[in-house]
Amino acid sequence: MKRLSMVQWLNSNTVLLSSVLQIGDSREINARSYVLAVQRQYEWFGGNEGEGAFPVFARSLPKLPVSAYVQTRRLNESPVLSVRSIHLIAVSTAAVVHIGSTSTIDADTRIKHIRQLSEPNIPFSLSLPQAAIRITKDG
Amino acid sequence: MNYTVINRDVQVGDIYLTAVTSSAIFLIGDADVINLSSAFDTPPESLIIGPLVPLTPKGS
């Protein structure tokens, strides 16, 4: 049996990008968030760029081998979990805030981060892309 | 292996959290299975200094 969760006061500001704020019991939560974060020195976006698959998004997760079988016994001497107040500023990128009990939570986040700066002393107009230039950058 | 947990009285006062992010969880309650992962791909080459060029993934 699972315990009862009691929270008197919850103050939450922002919940975004595949995050979950669940009040009450749940059975299964699956949260996924794939982020391509590009920061550029100049405000420039070249249309459909970045739509191809970066390896980090396709990569399968390593599986943790669990050899031992664990028989778990839970004795709930007190059936209640009680919290007076929760003050939350942000829940982001496939994160979960859960008041209540659950069976399975599965969350996965992939973040590809790229920063592009122009060379010092080169004017903005010259640092804009030329049609023929295409370089491959990935790690 | 046998594992016994005795859950006694839990009473918490005030919780102040700035952020829960990137497949993290904040749970008040019980759970059976929790599986969380997050992968960050930020190698040194991800800082590109030079003319602004469109993003091209490897192999394309």
N, CA and C atoms of all chains as a GROMACS GRO file, in nm:
protein
  597
    1MET      N    1   0.084  -0.121   0.000
    1MET     CA    2   0.000   0.000   0.000
    1MET      C    3   0.087   0.125   0.000
    2LYS      N    4   0.035   0.224  -0.066
    2LYS     CA    5   0.110   0.349  -0.071
    2LYS      C    6   0.052   0.451   0.025
    3ARG      N    7   0.134   0.545   0.061
    3ARG     CA    8   0.091   0.642   0.163
    3ARG      C    9   0.013   0.758   0.102
    4LEU      N   10  -0.055   0.827   0.191
    4LEU     CA   11  -0.132   0.945   0.153
    4LEU      C   12  -0.040   1.067   0.162
    5SER      N   13  -0.045   1.154   0.062
    5SER     CA   14   0.037   1.275   0.066
    5SER      C   15  -0.051   1.396   0.096
    6MET      N   16  -0.009   1.473   0.193
    6MET     CA   17  -0.087   1.593   0.227
    6MET      C   18   0.003   1.716   0.220
    7VAL      N   19  -0.037   1.809   0.133
    7VAL     CA   20   0.037   1.934   0.121
    7VAL      C   21  -0.064   2.047   0.140
    8GLN      N   22  -0.036   2.135   0.236
    8GLN     CA   23  -0.135   2.239   0.264
    8GLN      C   24  -0.129   2.352   0.164
    9TRP      N   25  -0.010   2.383   0.116
    9TRP     CA   26   0.006   2.502   0.034
    9TRP      C   27   0.111   2.476  -0.074
   10LEU      N   28   0.073   2.495  -0.199
   10LEU     CA   29   0.169   2.480  -0.309
   10LEU      C   30   0.169   2.606  -0.393
   11ASN      N   31   0.285   2.664  -0.408
   11ASN     CA   32   0.297   2.784  -0.490
   11ASN      C   33   0.397   2.754  -0.601
   12SER      N   34   0.347   2.749  -0.727
   12SER     CA   35   0.435   2.714  -0.837
   12SER      C   36   0.426   2.821  -0.944
   13ASN      N   37   0.540   2.862  -0.996
   13ASN     CA   38   0.543   2.973  -1.090
   13ASN      C   39   0.539   2.924  -1.235
   14THR      N   40   0.634   2.839  -1.275
   14THR     CA   41   0.647   2.802  -1.416
   14THR      C   42   0.666   2.651  -1.431
   15VAL      N   43   0.589   2.593  -1.523
   15VAL     CA   44   0.608   2.452  -1.558
   15VAL      C   45   0.616   2.445  -1.710
   16LEU      N   46   0.729   2.398  -1.764
   16LEU     CA   47   0.742   2.403  -1.910
   16LEU      C   48   0.824   2.288  -1.967
   17LEU      N   49   0.818   2.273  -2.099
   17LEU     CA   50   0.897   2.178  -2.178
   17LEU      C   51   0.883   2.033  -2.128
   18SER      N   52   0.766   1.976  -2.149
   18SER     CA   53   0.738   1.835  -2.116
   18SER      C   54   0.750   1.803  -1.968
   19SER      N   55   0.733   1.903  -1.884
   19SER     CA   56   0.735   1.876  -1.741
   19SER      C   57   0.594   1.844  -1.693
   20VAL      N   58   0.589   1.780  -1.577
   20VAL     CA   59   0.460   1.739  -1.524
   20VAL      C   60   0.446   1.789  -1.381
   21LEU      N   61   0.333   1.848  -1.350
   21LEU     CA   62   0.299   1.879  -1.212
   21LEU      C   63   0.174   1.798  -1.181
   22GLN      N   64   0.192   1.692  -1.105
   22GLN     CA   65   0.081   1.600  -1.081
   22GLN      C   66   0.037   1.610  -0.936
   23ILE      N   67  -0.092   1.636  -0.917
   23ILE     CA   68  -0.149   1.635  -0.782
   23ILE      C   69  -0.247   1.518  -0.779
   24GLY      N   70  -0.218   1.421  -0.695
   24GLY     CA   71  -0.298   1.299  -0.692
   24GLY      C   72  -0.214   1.182  -0.738
   25ASP      N   73  -0.263   1.063  -0.719
   25ASP     CA   74  -0.186   0.944  -0.756
   25ASP      C   75  -0.182   0.926  -0.907
   26SER      N   76  -0.081   0.857  -0.954
   26SER     CA   77  -0.073   0.826  -1.097
   26SER      C   78  -0.015   0.686  -1.111
   27ARG      N   79  -0.025   0.633  -1.230
   27ARG     CA   80   0.030   0.499  -1.249
   27ARG      C   81   0.162   0.506  -1.326
   28GLU      N   82   0.164   0.586  -1.433
   28GLU     CA   83   0.283   0.587  -1.517
   28GLU      C   84   0.302   0.727  -1.575
   29ILE      N   85   0.424   0.777  -1.565
   29ILE     CA   86   0.455   0.908  -1.624
   29ILE      C   87   0.576   0.890  -1.716
   30ASN      N   88   0.562   0.936  -1.840
   30ASN     CA   89   0.672   0.935  -1.936
   30ASN      C   90   0.695   1.077  -1.984
   31ALA      N   91   0.810   1.131  -1.955
   31ALA     CA   92   0.839   1.268  -1.998
   31ALA      C   93   0.964   1.268  -2.086
   32ARG      N   94   0.953   1.334  -2.202
   32ARG     CA   95   1.066   1.340  -2.297
   32ARG      C   96   1.088   1.484  -2.340
   33SER      N   97   1.213   1.523  -2.349
   33SER     CA   98   1.242   1.657  -2.396
   33SER      C   99   1.375   1.656  -2.471
   34TYR      N  100   1.371   1.692  -2.599
   34TYR     CA  101   1.493   1.700  -2.680
   34TYR      C  102   1.516   1.846  -2.717
   35VAL      N  103   1.632   1.897  -2.677
   35VAL     CA  104   1.656   2.040  -2.690
   35VAL      C  105   1.778   2.066  -2.777
   36LEU      N  106   1.763   2.154  -2.876
   36LEU     CA  107   1.877   2.204  -2.952
   36LEU      C  108   1.892   2.350  -2.914
   37ALA      N  109   1.993   2.377  -2.834
   37ALA     CA  110   2.010   2.512  -2.779
   37ALA      C  111   2.122   2.583  -2.853
   38VAL      N  112   2.088   2.683  -2.930
   38VAL     CA  113   2.187   2.756  -3.010
   38VAL      C  114   2.193   2.900  -2.961
   39GLN      N  115   2.314   2.942  -2.927
   39GLN     CA  116   2.332   3.083  -2.888
   39GLN      C  117   2.425   3.146  -2.989
   40ARG      N  118   2.381   3.260  -3.046
   40ARG     CA  119   2.463   3.328  -3.146
   40ARG      C  120   2.489   3.471  -3.103
   41GLN      N  121   2.606   3.517  -3.142
   41GLN     CA  122   2.640   3.656  -3.107
   41GLN      C  123   2.546   3.754  -3.178
   42TYR      N  124   2.509   3.718  -3.302
   42TYR     CA  125   2.417   3.804  -3.376
   42TYR      C  126   2.284   3.734  -3.394
   43GLU      N  127   2.181   3.813  -3.404
   43GLU     CA  128   2.046   3.758  -3.421
   43GLU      C  129   2.030   3.710  -3.564
   44TRP      N  130   2.050   3.583  -3.585
   44TRP     CA  131   2.042   3.530  -3.721
   44TRP      C  132   1.992   3.387  -3.717
   45PHE      N  133   1.895   3.355  -3.800
   45PHE     CA  134   1.843   3.218  -3.808
   45PHE      C  135   1.827   3.182  -3.955
   46GLY      N  136   1.893   3.070  -3.996
   46GLY     CA  137   1.898   3.039  -4.138
   46GLY      C  138   1.788   2.948  -4.188
   47GLY      N  139   1.668   2.960  -4.138
   47GLY     CA  140   1.557   2.881  -4.191
   47GLY      C  141   1.548   2.742  -4.130
   48ASN      N  142   1.565   2.640  -4.217
   48ASN     CA  143   1.544   2.503  -4.168
   48ASN      C  144   1.671   2.438  -4.113
   49GLU      N  145   1.770   2.515  -4.079
   49GLU     CA  146   1.894   2.457  -4.029
   49GLU      C  147   1.870   2.383  -3.897
   50GLY      N  148   1.954   2.284  -3.875
   50GLY     CA  149   1.945   2.210  -3.750
   50GLY      C  150   1.834   2.108  -3.746
   51GLU      N  151   1.769   2.085  -3.860
   51GLU     CA  152   1.658   1.989  -3.861
   51GLU      C  153   1.705   1.844  -3.871
   52GLY      N  154   1.828   1.824  -3.917
   52GLY     CA  155   1.882   1.688  -3.924
   52GLY      C  156   1.904   1.632  -3.784
   53ALA      N  157   1.929   1.502  -3.780
   53ALA     CA  158   1.943   1.437  -3.650
   53ALA      C  159   2.084   1.452  -3.597
   54PHE      N  160   2.101   1.512  -3.483
   54PHE     CA  161   2.228   1.512  -3.415
   54PHE      C  162   2.239   1.380  -3.338
   55PRO      N  163   2.359   1.323  -3.331
   55PRO     CA  164   2.371   1.189  -3.270
   55PRO      C  165   2.316   1.181  -3.128
   56VAL      N  166   2.330   1.289  -3.052
   56VAL     CA  167   2.286   1.283  -2.912
   56VAL      C  168   2.136   1.254  -2.900
   57PHE      N  169   2.060   1.291  -3.002
   57PHE     CA  170   1.915   1.268  -2.997
   57PHE      C  171   1.879   1.124  -3.034
   58ALA      N  172   1.966   1.058  -3.109
   58ALA     CA  173   1.934   0.924  -3.157
   58ALA      C  174   1.994   0.815  -3.067
   59ARG      N  175   2.089   0.854  -2.988
   59ARG     CA  176   2.164   0.758  -2.908
   59ARG      C  177   2.075   0.681  -2.810
   60SER      N  178   2.096   0.549  -2.804
   60SER     CA  179   2.016   0.472  -2.709
   60SER      C  180   2.085   0.475  -2.573
   61LEU      N  181   2.004   0.457  -2.468
   61LEU     CA  182   2.058   0.472  -2.334
   61LEU      C  183   2.128   0.344  -2.290
   62PRO      N  184   2.239   0.360  -2.219
   62PRO     CA  185   2.302   0.240  -2.165
   62PRO      C  186   2.213   0.180  -2.056
   63LYS      N  187   2.205   0.049  -2.054
   63LYS     CA  188   2.116  -0.015  -1.958
   63LYS      C  189   2.197  -0.062  -1.838
   64LEU      N  190   2.147  -0.034  -1.720
   64LEU     CA  191   2.215  -0.076  -1.598
   64LEU      C  192   2.180  -0.222  -1.569
   65PRO      N  193   2.281  -0.309  -1.569
   65PRO     CA  194   2.248  -0.450  -1.542
   65PRO      C  195   2.224  -0.471  -1.392
   66VAL      N  196   2.105  -0.521  -1.360
   66VAL     CA  197   2.072  -0.548  -1.220
   66VAL      C  198   2.066  -0.700  -1.205
   67SER      N  199   2.166  -0.753  -1.136
   67SER     CA  200   2.173  -0.899  -1.127
   67SER      C  201   2.097  -0.950  -1.004
   68ALA      N  202   2.103  -0.875  -0.894
   68ALA     CA  203   2.042  -0.925  -0.770
   68ALA      C  204   1.891  -0.903  -0.770
   69TYR      N  205   1.820  -1.001  -0.722
   69TYR     CA  206   1.677  -0.985  -0.704
   69TYR      C  207   1.654  -0.935  -0.562
   70VAL      N  208   1.582  -0.825  -0.549
   70VAL     CA  209   1.558  -0.765  -0.418
   70VAL      C  210   1.412  -0.779  -0.382
   71GLN      N  211   1.389  -0.846  -0.273
   71GLN     CA  212   1.252  -0.861  -0.223
   71GLN      C  213   1.229  -0.749  -0.122
   72THR      N  214   1.139  -0.657  -0.158
   72THR     CA  215   1.118  -0.540  -0.073
   72THR      C  216   0.990  -0.552   0.008
   73ARG      N  217   1.002  -0.522   0.137
   73ARG     CA  218   0.885  -0.518   0.225
   73ARG      C  219   0.873  -0.376   0.279
   74ARG      N  220   0.755  -0.320   0.266
   74ARG     CA  221   0.736  -0.184   0.318
   74ARG      C  222   0.632  -0.186   0.428
   75LEU      N  223   0.670  -0.134   0.544
   75LEU     CA  224   0.575  -0.127   0.655
   75LEU      C  225   0.545   0.020   0.682
   76ASN      N  226   0.426   0.060   0.647
   76ASN     CA  227   0.391   0.202   0.666
   76ASN      C  228   0.328   0.220   0.805
   77GLU      N  229   0.416   0.249   0.900
   77GLU     CA  230   0.366   0.272   1.037
   77GLU      C  231   0.278   0.394   1.042
   78SER      N  232   0.318   0.498   0.967
   78SER     CA  233   0.232   0.615   0.953
   78SER      C  234   0.186   0.620   0.808
   79PRO      N  235   0.056   0.630   0.785
   79PRO     CA  236   0.007   0.624   0.646
   79PRO      C  237   0.011   0.761   0.576
   80VAL      N  238   0.068   0.862   0.641
   80VAL     CA  239   0.060   0.999   0.587
   80VAL      C  240   0.198   1.060   0.572
   81LEU      N  241   0.217   1.130   0.457
   81LEU     CA  242   0.334   1.217   0.437
   81LEU      C  243   0.279   1.359   0.437
   82SER      N  244   0.327   1.439   0.532
   82SER     CA  245   0.265   1.571   0.541
   82SER      C  246   0.367   1.682   0.522
   83VAL      N  247   0.331   1.777   0.439
   83VAL     CA  248   0.419   1.892   0.411
   83VAL      C  249   0.337   2.018   0.429
   84ARG      N  250   0.392   2.116   0.498
   84ARG     CA  251   0.316   2.239   0.520
   84ARG      C  252   0.311   2.324   0.393
   85SER      N  253   0.426   2.353   0.336
   85SER     CA  254   0.421   2.437   0.215
   85SER      C  255   0.536   2.407   0.120
   86ILE      N  256   0.508   2.428  -0.010
   86ILE     CA  257   0.610   2.412  -0.115
   86ILE      C  258   0.611   2.539  -0.199
   87HIS      N  259   0.726   2.595  -0.216
   87HIS     CA  260   0.740   2.715  -0.300
   87HIS      C  261   0.835   2.679  -0.414
   88LEU      N  262   0.780   2.676  -0.535
   88LEU     CA  263   0.855   2.630  -0.651
   88LEU      C  264   0.867   2.742  -0.753
   89ILE      N  265   0.985   2.767  -0.801
   89ILE     CA  266   0.995   2.871  -0.904
   89ILE      C  267   0.977   2.808  -1.042
   90ALA      N  268   1.053   2.706  -1.075
   90ALA     CA  269   1.042   2.652  -1.211
   90ALA      C  270   1.058   2.500  -1.216
   91VAL      N  271   0.982   2.442  -1.305
   91VAL     CA  272   0.993   2.298  -1.336
   91VAL      C  273   1.011   2.291  -1.487
   92SER      N  274   1.122   2.236  -1.532
   92SER     CA  275   1.152   2.247  -1.674
   92SER      C  276   1.220   2.123  -1.731
   93THR      N  277   1.201   2.101  -1.862
   93THR     CA  278   1.273   2.001  -1.940
   93THR      C  279   1.254   1.858  -1.884
   94ALA      N  280   1.133   1.809  -1.900
   94ALA     CA  281   1.098   1.672  -1.862
   94ALA      C  282   1.121   1.644  -1.714
   95ALA      N  283   1.096   1.742  -1.631
   95ALA     CA  284   1.105   1.721  -1.486
   95ALA      C  285   0.964   1.693  -1.432
   96VAL      N  286   0.960   1.631  -1.316
   96VAL     CA  287   0.831   1.591  -1.260
   96VAL      C  288   0.820   1.641  -1.116
   97VAL      N  289   0.710   1.706  -1.086
   97VAL     CA  290   0.676   1.739  -0.947
   97VAL      C  291   0.547   1.664  -0.918
   98HIS      N  292   0.552   1.579  -0.818
   98HIS     CA  293   0.443   1.484  -0.798
   98HIS      C  294   0.401   1.484  -0.651
   99ILE      N  295   0.279   1.520  -0.626
   99ILE     CA  296   0.225   1.510  -0.491
   99ILE      C  297   0.126   1.395  -0.494
  100GLY      N  298   0.167   1.285  -0.435
  100GLY     CA  299   0.087   1.163  -0.444
  100GLY      C  300   0.179   1.049  -0.483
  101SER      N  301   0.123   0.932  -0.489
  101SER     CA  302   0.206   0.815  -0.518
  101SER      C  303   0.192   0.772  -0.663
  102THR      N  304   0.291   0.698  -0.708
  102THR     CA  305   0.295   0.657  -0.847
  102THR      C  306   0.356   0.517  -0.857
  103SER      N  307   0.348   0.461  -0.973
  103SER     CA  308   0.415   0.332  -0.990
  103SER      C  309   0.546   0.350  -1.067
  104THR      N  310   0.536   0.406  -1.187
  104THR     CA  311   0.655   0.417  -1.272
  104THR      C  312   0.674   0.560  -1.324
  105ILE      N  313   0.794   0.609  -1.310
  105ILE     CA  314   0.828   0.738  -1.372
  105ILE      C  315   0.948   0.715  -1.463
  106ASP      N  316   0.937   0.763  -1.585
  106ASP     CA  317   1.041   0.746  -1.684
  106ASP      C  318   1.062   0.882  -1.751
  107ALA      N  319   1.179   0.938  -1.740
  107ALA     CA  320   1.203   1.069  -1.801
  107ALA      C  321   1.337   1.069  -1.873
  108ASP      N  322   1.342   1.140  -1.986
  108ASP     CA  323   1.463   1.144  -2.067
  108ASP      C  324   1.479   1.283  -2.128
  109THR      N  325   1.597   1.339  -2.111
  109THR     CA  326   1.626   1.470  -2.169
  109THR      C  327   1.755   1.462  -2.250
  110ARG      N  328   1.755   1.522  -2.369
  110ARG     CA  329   1.878   1.531  -2.448
  110ARG      C  330   1.898   1.678  -2.482
  111ILE      N  331   2.018   1.726  -2.458
  111ILE     CA  332   2.046   1.867  -2.486
  111ILE      C  333   2.172   1.878  -2.571
  112LYS      N  334   2.156   1.942  -2.686
  112LYS     CA  335   2.271   1.971  -2.773
  112LYS      C  336   2.291   2.122  -2.769
  113HIS      N  337   2.407   2.161  -2.723
  113HIS     CA  338   2.431   2.304  -2.700
  113HIS      C  339   2.539   2.354  -2.795
  114ILE      N  340   2.510   2.460  -2.867
  114ILE     CA  341   2.606   2.515  -2.964
  114ILE      C  342   2.614   2.666  -2.945
  115ARG      N  343   2.733   2.717  -2.939
  115ARG     CA  344   2.750   2.863  -2.932
  115ARG      C  345   2.832   2.910  -3.051
  116GLN      N  346   2.784   3.013  -3.115
  116GLN     CA  347   2.857   3.068  -3.231
  116GLN      C  348   2.888   3.216  -3.207
  117LEU      N  349   3.018   3.244  -3.211
  117LEU     CA  350   3.062   3.382  -3.196
  117LEU      C  351   3.136   3.422  -3.323
  118SER      N  352   3.130   3.550  -3.356
  118SER     CA  353   3.207   3.591  -3.474
  118SER      C  354   3.347   3.630  -3.430
  119GLU      N  355   3.440   3.628  -3.525
  119GLU     CA  356   3.577   3.661  -3.490
  119GLU      C  357   3.587   3.807  -3.451
  120PRO      N  358   3.679   3.838  -3.360
  120PRO     CA  359   3.691   3.978  -3.319
  120PRO      C  360   3.732   4.065  -3.438
  121ASN      N  361   3.687   4.187  -3.439
  121ASN     CA  362   3.721   4.287  -3.541
  121ASN      C  363   3.667   4.255  -3.680
  122ILE      N  364   3.568   4.170  -3.689
  122ILE     CA  365   3.505   4.145  -3.820
  122ILE      C  366   3.364   4.202  -3.814
  123PRO      N  367   3.331   4.289  -3.912
  123PRO     CA  368   3.199   4.352  -3.905
  123PRO      C  369   3.086   4.249  -3.923
  124PHE      N  370   2.971   4.283  -3.872
  124PHE     CA  371   2.856   4.193  -3.872
  124PHE      C  372   2.822   4.143  -4.012
  125SER      N  373   2.825   4.233  -4.112
  125SER     CA  374   2.784   4.196  -4.247
  125SER      C  375   2.876   4.088  -4.305
  126LEU      N  376   3.005   4.090  -4.266
  126LEU     CA  377   3.099   3.991  -4.318
  126LEU      C  378   3.087   3.857  -4.246
  127SER      N  379   3.031   3.861  -4.126
  127SER     CA  380   3.022   3.736  -4.052
  127SER      C  381   2.895   3.658  -4.086
  128LEU      N  382   2.808   3.720  -4.166
  128LEU     CA  383   2.688   3.648  -4.208
  128LEU      C  384   2.726   3.538  -4.307
  129PRO      N  385   2.648   3.430  -4.312
  129PRO     CA  386   2.690   3.317  -4.394
  129PRO      C  387   2.689   3.346  -4.543
  130GLN      N  388   2.788   3.292  -4.612
  130GLN     CA  389   2.791   3.294  -4.758
  130GLN      C  390   2.719   3.168  -4.803
  131ALA      N  391   2.653   3.177  -4.918
  131ALA     CA  392   2.570   3.065  -4.963
  131ALA      C  393   2.649   2.934  -4.975
  132ALA      N  394   2.775   2.944  -5.018
  132ALA     CA  395   2.849   2.822  -5.049
  132ALA      C  396   2.909   2.755  -4.925
  133ILE      N  397   2.920   2.829  -4.816
  133ILE     CA  398   2.989   2.773  -4.699
  133ILE      C  399   2.898   2.679  -4.621
  134ARG      N  400   2.946   2.560  -4.602
  134ARG     CA  401   2.876   2.467  -4.513
  134ARG      C  402   2.980   2.386  -4.441
  135ILE      N  403   2.990   2.403  -4.313
  135ILE     CA  404   3.088   2.319  -4.243
  135ILE      C  405   3.010   2.225  -4.149
  136THR      N  406   3.076   2.114  -4.124
  136THR     CA  407   3.014   2.015  -4.036
  136THR      C  408   3.073   2.028  -3.898
  137LYS      N  409   2.989   2.046  -3.802
  137LYS     CA  410   3.036   2.058  -3.665
  137LYS      C  411   2.955   1.965  -3.578
  138ASP      N  412   3.021   1.872  -3.521
  138ASP     CA  413   2.950   1.793  -3.422
  138ASP      C  414   3.048   1.719  -3.333
  139GLY      N  415   3.007   1.696  -3.213
  139GLY     CA  416   3.098   1.626  -3.122
  139GLY      C  417   3.032   1.502  -3.066
  140MET      N  418   1.781  -1.118  -0.207
  140MET     CA  419   1.808  -1.024  -0.098
  140MET      C  420   1.677  -0.970  -0.044
  141ASN      N  421   1.667  -0.968   0.087
  141ASN     CA  422   1.547  -0.913   0.150
  141ASN      C  423   1.574  -0.773   0.203
  142TYR      N  424   1.477  -0.688   0.181
  142TYR     CA  425   1.495  -0.547   0.214
  142TYR      C  426   1.367  -0.497   0.280
  143THR      N  427   1.380  -0.451   0.402
  143THR     CA  428   1.261  -0.406   0.476
  143THR      C  429   1.271  -0.258   0.506
  144VAL      N  430   1.164  -0.186   0.474
  144VAL     CA  431   1.161  -0.042   0.500
  144VAL      C  432   1.046  -0.015   0.597
  145ILE      N  433   1.076   0.057   0.704
  145ILE     CA  434   0.969   0.096   0.796
  145ILE      C  435   0.949   0.246   0.783
  146ASN      N  436   0.833   0.285   0.731
  146ASN     CA  437   0.804   0.427   0.711
  146ASN      C  438   0.730   0.481   0.833
  147ARG      N  439   0.802   0.558   0.914
  147ARG     CA  440   0.740   0.618   1.032
  147ARG      C  441   0.685   0.754   0.993
  148ASP      N  442   0.643   0.826   1.094
  148ASP     CA  443   0.578   0.955   1.072
  148ASP      C  444   0.671   1.054   1.000
  149VAL      N  445   0.621   1.114   0.891
  149VAL     CA  446   0.699   1.217   0.821
  149VAL      C  447   0.617   1.345   0.818
  150GLN      N  448   0.672   1.448   0.881
  150GLN     CA  449   0.605   1.578   0.878
  150GLN      C  450   0.707   1.684   0.842
  151VAL      N  451   0.687   1.746   0.727
  151VAL     CA  452   0.784   1.843   0.677
  151VAL      C  453   0.722   1.982   0.684
  152GLY      N  454   0.806   2.082   0.714
  152GLY     CA  455   0.756   2.219   0.722
  152GLY      C  456   0.749   2.284   0.586
  153ASP      N  457   0.836   2.380   0.559
  153ASP     CA  458   0.831   2.456   0.434
  153ASP      C  459   0.946   2.415   0.342
  154ILE      N  460   0.913   2.394   0.213
  154ILE     CA  461   1.014   2.358   0.114
  154ILE      C  462   1.026   2.471   0.012
  155TYR      N  463   1.145   2.523  -0.007
  155TYR     CA  464   1.169   2.627  -0.107
  155TYR      C  465   1.260   2.569  -0.215
  156LEU      N  466   1.210   2.564  -0.338
  156LEU     CA  467   1.287   2.508  -0.448
  156LEU      C  468   1.302   2.612  -0.558
  157THR      N  469   1.423   2.628  -0.608
  157THR     CA  470   1.440   2.720  -0.721
  157THR      C  471   1.399   2.650  -0.850
  158ALA      N  472   1.455   2.534  -0.877
  158ALA     CA  473   1.420   2.470  -1.004
  158ALA      C  474   1.437   2.319  -0.999
  159VAL      N  475   1.349   2.251  -1.069
  159VAL     CA  476   1.359   2.107  -1.090
  159VAL      C  477   1.369   2.092  -1.242
  160THR      N  478   1.483   2.049  -1.294
  160THR     CA  479   1.498   2.048  -1.440
  160THR      C  480   1.572   1.925  -1.491
  161SER      N  481   1.564   1.906  -1.621
  161SER     CA  482   1.637   1.803  -1.695
  161SER      C  483   1.615   1.664  -1.635
  162SER      N  484   1.490   1.617  -1.646
  162SER     CA  485   1.455   1.482  -1.601
  162SER      C  486   1.480   1.460  -1.453
  163ALA      N  487   1.461   1.565  -1.374
  163ALA     CA  488   1.471   1.547  -1.229
  163ALA      C  489   1.330   1.524  -1.174
  164ILE      N  490   1.323   1.468  -1.055
  164ILE     CA  491   1.191   1.459  -0.997
  164ILE      C  492   1.188   1.504  -0.851
  165PHE      N  493   1.076   1.562  -0.815
  165PHE     CA  494   1.049   1.602  -0.678
  165PHE      C  495   0.919   1.532  -0.641
  166LEU      N  496   0.930   1.435  -0.553
  166LEU     CA  497   0.816   1.347  -0.526
  166LEU      C  498   0.780   1.349  -0.378
  167ILE      N  499   0.654   1.376  -0.352
  167ILE     CA  500   0.602   1.359  -0.216
  167ILE      C  501   0.504   1.243  -0.226
  168GLY      N  502   0.552   1.125  -0.193
  168GLY     CA  503   0.470   1.007  -0.210
  168GLY      C  504   0.558   0.886  -0.231
  169ASP      N  505   0.498   0.777  -0.272
  169ASP     CA  506   0.571   0.652  -0.293
  169ASP      C  507   0.578   0.620  -0.442
  170ALA      N  508   0.680   0.546  -0.479
  170ALA     CA  509   0.694   0.503  -0.618
  170ALA      C  510   0.755   0.364  -0.622
  171ASP      N  511   0.730   0.293  -0.729
  171ASP     CA  512   0.790   0.160  -0.744
  171ASP      C  513   0.919   0.167  -0.825
  172VAL      N  514   0.908   0.226  -0.945
  172VAL     CA  515   1.022   0.231  -1.036
  172VAL      C  516   1.043   0.373  -1.084
  173ILE      N  517   1.164   0.423  -1.074
  173ILE     CA  518   1.196   0.556  -1.128
  173ILE      C  519   1.317   0.542  -1.219
  174ASN      N  520   1.303   0.592  -1.340
  174ASN     CA  521   1.406   0.580  -1.441
  174ASN      C  522   1.430   0.717  -1.503
  175LEU      N  523   1.539   0.782  -1.470
  175LEU     CA  524   1.563   0.917  -1.520
  175LEU      C  525   1.696   0.922  -1.594
  176SER      N  526   1.697   0.994  -1.706
  176SER     CA  527   1.824   1.011  -1.776
  176SER      C  528   1.830   1.148  -1.841
  177SER      N  529   1.950   1.202  -1.848
  177SER     CA  530   1.965   1.322  -1.930
  177SER      C  531   2.105   1.323  -1.990
  178ALA      N  532   2.111   1.358  -2.116
  178ALA     CA  533   2.238   1.359  -2.188
  178ALA      C  534   2.265   1.500  -2.240
  179PHE      N  535   2.380   1.552  -2.207
  179PHE     CA  536   2.421   1.684  -2.255
  179PHE      C  537   2.534   1.665  -2.354
  180ASP      N  538   2.523   1.726  -2.470
  180ASP     CA  539   2.630   1.718  -2.567
  180ASP      C  540   2.686   1.858  -2.587
  181THR      N  541   2.787   1.890  -2.510
  181THR     CA  542   2.850   2.022  -2.520
  181THR      C  543   3.001   2.006  -2.518
  182PRO      N  544   3.057   1.952  -2.630
  182PRO     CA  545   3.203   1.937  -2.636
  182PRO      C  546   3.270   2.072  -2.660
  183PRO      N  547   3.403   2.080  -2.645
  183PRO     CA  548   3.471   2.208  -2.670
  183PRO      C  549   3.442   2.263  -2.810
  184GLU      N  550   3.423   2.171  -2.907
  184GLU     CA  551   3.398   2.216  -3.046
  184GLU      C  552   3.262   2.282  -3.061
  185SER      N  553   3.179   2.275  -2.961
  185SER     CA  554   3.048   2.338  -2.974
  185SER      C  555   3.057   2.488  -2.958
  186LEU      N  556   3.175   2.537  -2.921
  186LEU     CA  557   3.197   2.682  -2.925
  186LEU      C  558   3.267   2.712  -3.056
  187ILE      N  559   3.195   2.777  -3.148
  187ILE     CA  560   3.246   2.802  -3.282
  187ILE      C  561   3.274   2.950  -3.296
  188ILE      N  562   3.400   2.984  -3.325
  188ILE     CA  563   3.434   3.125  -3.346
  188ILE      C  564   3.473   3.140  -3.491
  189GLY      N  565   3.402   3.221  -3.563
  189GLY     CA  566   3.427   3.240  -3.705
  189GLY      C  567   3.302   3.293  -3.770
  190PRO      N  568   3.297   3.288  -3.905
  190PRO     CA  569   3.176   3.337  -3.971
  190PRO      C  570   3.056   3.254  -3.929
  191LEU      N  571   2.941   3.317  -3.915
  191LEU     CA  572   2.821   3.242  -3.879
  191LEU      C  573   2.784   3.148  -3.991
  192VAL      N  574   2.775   3.020  -3.960
  192VAL     CA  575   2.740   2.921  -4.062
  192VAL      C  576   2.618   2.843  -4.015
  193PRO      N  577   2.541   2.790  -4.113
  193PRO     CA  578   2.424   2.712  -4.072
  193PRO      C  579   2.468   2.584  -4.001
  194LEU      N  580   2.382   2.533  -3.916
  194LEU     CA  581   2.413   2.410  -3.843
  194LEU      C  582   2.395   2.291  -3.933
  195THR      N  583   2.494   2.204  -3.936
  195THR     CA  584   2.485   2.083  -4.017
  195THR      C  585   2.526   1.964  -3.932
  196PRO      N  586   2.435   1.873  -3.906
  196PRO     CA  587   2.474   1.757  -3.827
  196PRO      C  588   2.571   1.670  -3.904
  197LYS      N  589   2.649   1.592  -3.831
  197LYS     CA  590   2.745   1.500  -3.888
  197LYS      C  591   2.675   1.406  -3.987
  198GLY      N  592   2.737   1.383  -4.100
  198GLY     CA  593   2.684   1.285  -4.193
  198GLY      C  594   2.587   1.340  -4.295
  199SER      N  595   2.556   1.467  -4.289
  199SER     CA  596   2.463   1.521  -4.388
  199SER      C  597   2.531   1.630  -4.471
   0.00000   0.00000   0.00000
